[in-house]
Amino acid sequence: MNQDSAIATNARRRNPRGQGERLREEILAAVARLLDEKLAESALPVSLREVAREVGIAAQSMYLHFADKQQLAQAVAEDGYQRVVAAMQEADAQASEQGADAGERLRAQANAFCSFAVAERGVVRMMFGHDASSFDDPGQVHPARQLWEQWVNAIRECETQGLSWPDDAESVAMLLWSALFGRFALWTSTFGRHDEEEITTFVDRIVDAVLRDGNR
């Protein structure tokens, strides 16, 4: 018997005959507890050596920029937020140049957000896997703040053009963002259906619903 087996035997008595289902339930419950404990870790699923090989540089060169995987993961998340906001701002500017009203500019930004998520699934996983506690400086503003403000500003632009919702701009922005991200998450994980037109159709429907609610 190896050491791990001995520890397990001493730590827990075997279930009586016929109670195997109980053990199965205990195993699943233990996994659930461990997953809960690891939710904030958001570990980067690649090594620094793998990244160096992909770039074509010596592994030691990675440490000139990133002390460890956690620092690299944080940088990936920060860069992702900056890029998705830039994409939304560009979509907003282009729509504005074409004479779109605030509602259509909101639609353009929603489509830009989803297009980024579809194209950058791995980066998005890192972005939304990092909670505030994973950043070193306790006083540092989480980079998701810039994306949140982009959504809120888009809703407020609609308000300046006469739309009015029962709730405040922050609540409407959260509703829209949650719906879009939730639909993207389902799209990436269910039934093997990954038709991008499904996302575009959903964007139109949810933005239409938000705008109708603001016209009441």
N, C-alpha and C positions, 0 to 999 in steps of 0.2 A: 504493500500500500504506500503510495507516495504521500508527501507532506500535505498537499492540498486535499487529498481524499481523507487523510486522518483528521484534518481540521474540520472538514465538512461533517464527518461522522460524529466527532465530539460535539460540534456546535448544534446538531439537530438529530434527533432520533428518527429512524425510519418510520414511515407511516405503516400502520397495520395492514395486513393483506386486504386487498379490495378497496383501498383508499388512494389508488393511484391518481384519480381525478383531482383529489384534494391537493396532491403535490403539484400537479400541472397548474392548478389555479394559483398556488403559492409562487411558482416560478414566474408566471405571467405578471403577478402583482409585484414581484421583486424587480422585474424588468421595467415595469411602469415607474417604480420609485427611482430607479437609476436614471431613466430617461429624464424624469423631472429634474433630478439633480444636475444633469448635464445640459439642460436647455440653454443656459447662458454661456456655455463654452464656445460654441460656434467655431469649432476647429477647422482650419483650412485643410481640405482633403488631399493636399499634395505637399511634398517636402520641398525645402529650399533647394535641395540638390536636383530634384525634378525640374523645378522652374529654371534653374541655371542651365540645365541641359537643353531645355526648350529654347532659351534665349541664345544659347551658344557661347556661354561664358563659363569661367571657372567658378566652382561652387563658392570659393572664398570671396569672390567679388560680390556675392549677394549680401554679405555681412557689412559691406561698405554703405549699404542703403537700409537694410532691415536687420535688426538684432536677432529676431527669431520669427517663427511662423505667426505668432499672435500679432506682432507688429505688421507683418505683411498682410494678414487678413484684415486688420483695421484699415490699412491703406487701400486695399481693394474695395472695401465698403465705402470709404470716403470718396474715392474716385468714382464709384458707381453713382452715388448721390449727385455728385457734381455733374456728371455726364447726362443723367436723366433730366435734371433740371435744365441744363443747357439745351437739350433736345426739345423740351416743352417750351422754353422761351423762344427758340427758333421757330417752332410751329406756330406759336402765338404771333410772332412778328410777321411771318409770311401770310397768315390769315388776315392780319390787320392791314397789310399792304394791299390785299385783294378786296378790301372794303367790308370784311366780315364784321358782324356785330359781336358783342361780348359772348353771346350764347354759342355762336359758331367758333369763336376763338377758344372757348372752353372745350368744345368738341375736339378741336385740333390738338389741344394739349392732352386730352384724355387719350386720343389715338397715339400720340407721341409716347406717352407713358407706357401704353400696352405694347407698342412696337419695340420699345427698348427692352421691356421685360421678356418678350418672345425671343429677341435676338441675343439677349445676355442672361440666359437662365441661371448659369452658375454664379455670375456676379450678383444677380438679384437674390439668390439664396444666401450669399454672404451678407448683403446689405441688410436684409430683414432678419438675419440671424444674430445680429449684434445689438444687444441692449445697452443702455447707458453705462452700466457697471463694467462693460468690457473695455472702456476707454480709460487710459491711465490717469489723466488729469481730472480730479473730481469736479473742477470748475469748468471743464470743457463742455461746450454745447454739442449735443449729438448731431452728426451731419444730416440726419433725417429731418432736422428742423427746417433746412432750406427747401426741402421738397414739400413739407407741410405748409410753409408760408406761400409757396407757389400755388398750391391748391386754394388756399384761403383767398389770396389776392385775385385769383381767377373768378371766384364766386363774388367777391366784392365788386369786381368790374361789372358783373351782371347786374348787381344792385344799383350801380350808378346809371344804368340804362333802364331802370324802372322795374326790375324784377324784385319781388318781395316774398320771402319764405316765412312760414310760421315760426321756424327756428332761426337762430343766428347763423352768420356765415360760417363759423367754425363747425357747427353741427352739420350743415349741408356739405361742407368740404369733406368731413369725416365720412359721411354717408357715401359720397361719390367715390372717394379713395378706397374705402373698404369694399365696396361693390366691385370695383375694377380689379383690385388685387385678389379678392376672393375668387372671382371668375377666372382670373389667370391661374391661380393655384389649382383650381379644379381642372382647368384645361390641360395643365401639365401632368395630371396624375390619374385621370379617369378614362377607362374604356379604350385607351390607345388612340383616341381621336385628337388629332393635333392640326386641324384645319384652321389656318389663321383667319379665315373669313368668319368663323364663329366668334372670335374675339372682336372683330370689327363690327359685326352685327350687334353684339352685346353692348359695345361702346355706344352705338347710336341709340339703342333702346334705353339705356340707363341715363344718358345725357338728355334725351327727349323727356324722360320721366321727371328728371330734376328741373328742367326748364318749364315743363307744364305746371309743376308744383309751385314754381316761382311766379307764374302768371295768374294765379288764383286771386 
